[in-house]
Amino acid sequence: MFSIMHGADGSPRTSSPFGFDSSSSRFSAPITPDIDDERSIYTSPTPVSRSLKADNVKEIYFKAHVEEMLEVHKKELEEELHQNRMKALEVALEEAKKESWMYKPLDF
């Protein structure tokens, strides 16, 4: 049922009636590459482990969250500052009106 054949490189190979060929070397094993590792080779100069990728993703989301919160607080502070300035202007305007009324010549 099994026959021994020699491959193109001279190494003996066995063939089975089921259509599976395998090398007769006892150290060879089929290599199944990890899909993530294959992608990481093309997306970064050095392969990156999954845990490091997960850490990077967490860091990116954390930084985005912090930047978003800073932006929200910045807008709130700018709005509060604007409101305080408007109140100060209104008070100054009222004071100016009082002073100008006091110095206005009286018409009888």
Stockholm file with secondary structure:
# STOCKHOLM 1.0

chainA/1-108         MFSIMHGADGSPRTSSPFGFDSSSSRFSAPITPDIDDERSIYTSPTPVSRSLKADNVKEIYFKAHVEEMLEVHKKELEEELHQNRMKALEVALEEAKKESWMYKPLDF
#=GR chainA/1-108 SS CCEEEECTTSCEEEECTTSCEEESCTTCCCCCCCHHHHHHHHHSSSCCCHHHHHHHHHHHHHHHHHHHHHHHHHHHHHHHHHHHHHHHHHHHHHHHHHHHHHHSCCCC
#=GC SS_cons         CCEEEECTTSCEEEECTTSCEEESCTTCCCCCCCHHHHHHHHHSSSCCCHHHHHHHHHHHHHHHHHHHHHHHHHHHHHHHHHHHHHHHHHHHHHHHHHHHHHHSCCCC
//
